[in-house]
């Protein structure tokens, strides 16, 4: 229940249509659960230490691929010697909110 609330918090299950959206999301997750878990396993298996520049670069490239598979346009942002950041944008017609994390 807690995980579902975290995911649906942005949509509001009490919002009109929220219960239908919750059911749609749940159905998609159940149908793709093995794929989702495989992608998560592959992601967390990548080195993610700031001192490992090559590992961080592979991690960022992997994140870009995951986002692009889901329709996001992506850019790799870098400044000096800092580790890169992955920026992803998904244009949604009629969207009324922007989510940043």
C-alpha positions in Angstrom: 0.0 0.0 0.0 2.8 2.4 0.8 4.6 1.9 -2.6 1.3 2.5 -4.4 0.7 5.7 -2.5 4.1 7.0 -3.3 3.6 6.3 -7.0 0.1 7.6 -7.2 0.6 10.6 -4.8 1.4 12.8 -7.8 -1.9 11.7 -9.5 -4.1 11.6 -6.5 -6.2 8.4 -6.3 -9.0 10.5 -4.8 -8.9 12.8 -7.9 -11.7 12.0 -10.5 -10.4 9.2 -12.6 -7.6 8.4 -10.0 -8.9 4.9 -9.2 -9.0 4.0 -12.9 -5.5 5.4 -13.4 -4.3 3.4 -10.3 -5.8 0.2 -11.9 -4.1 1.0 -15.2 -0.7 1.5 -13.6 -1.1 -1.6 -11.5 -2.0 -3.7 -14.5 1.0 -2.4 -16.5 3.3 -3.0 -13.6 2.1 -6.6 -13.1 2.4 -7.3 -16.9 6.0 -5.9 -17.0 7.2 -6.9 -13.5 10.0 -9.2 -14.7 11.3 -6.6 -17.2 11.2 -3.8 -14.6 13.1 -6.0 -12.0 15.7 -7.0 -14.6 16.3 -3.3 -15.5 16.6 -2.4 -11.9 19.0 -5.3 -11.2 21.2 -4.3 -14.2 21.2 -0.6 -13.1 22.2 -1.3 -9.5 24.9 -3.7 -10.7 26.8 -0.8 -12.4 29.6 0.9 -10.4 28.3 4.1 -8.8 31.3 5.5 -7.0 32.1 9.2 -7.6 35.8 8.2 -7.6 35.2 5.8 -10.5 34.9 8.1 -13.5 34.5 5.3 -16.1 31.9 3.6 -13.9 29.9 6.8 -13.5 30.0 7.4 -17.2 28.7 3.9 -17.9 26.0 4.5 -15.3 24.9 7.8 -16.9 24.9 6.2 -20.4 22.7 3.4 -19.1 20.3 5.8 -17.5 20.0 7.7 -20.8 19.1 4.5 -22.6 16.4 3.6 -20.0 14.9 7.1 -20.3 15.0 7.1 -24.1 13.3 3.7 -24.2 10.4 5.4 -22.4 10.2 8.3 -24.9 12.3 10.9 -23.0 14.7 13.1 -24.8 18.0 13.1 -22.9 21.1 15.1 -22.4 24.3 14.4 -20.5 25.2 17.5 -18.4 28.7 18.0 -17.2 30.7 20.8 -15.5 34.4 20.5 -15.0 35.5 17.4 -13.0 32.1 16.9 -11.5 30.3 13.6 -12.3 27.8 13.9 -15.1 24.1 14.4 -14.6 21.4 12.9 -16.8 18.7 15.3 -17.9 15.5 13.8 -19.4 12.4 15.6 -20.7 9.1 14.1 -21.7 6.7 16.4 -23.6 3.1 15.6 -22.8 0.4 17.5 -24.6 -2.0 19.1 -22.2 0.2 18.5 -19.2 -0.5 20.9 -16.3 2.3 19.9 -14.0 6.1 19.6 -14.2 7.9 17.0 -12.1 11.5 17.4 -11.3 13.7 15.0 -9.3 
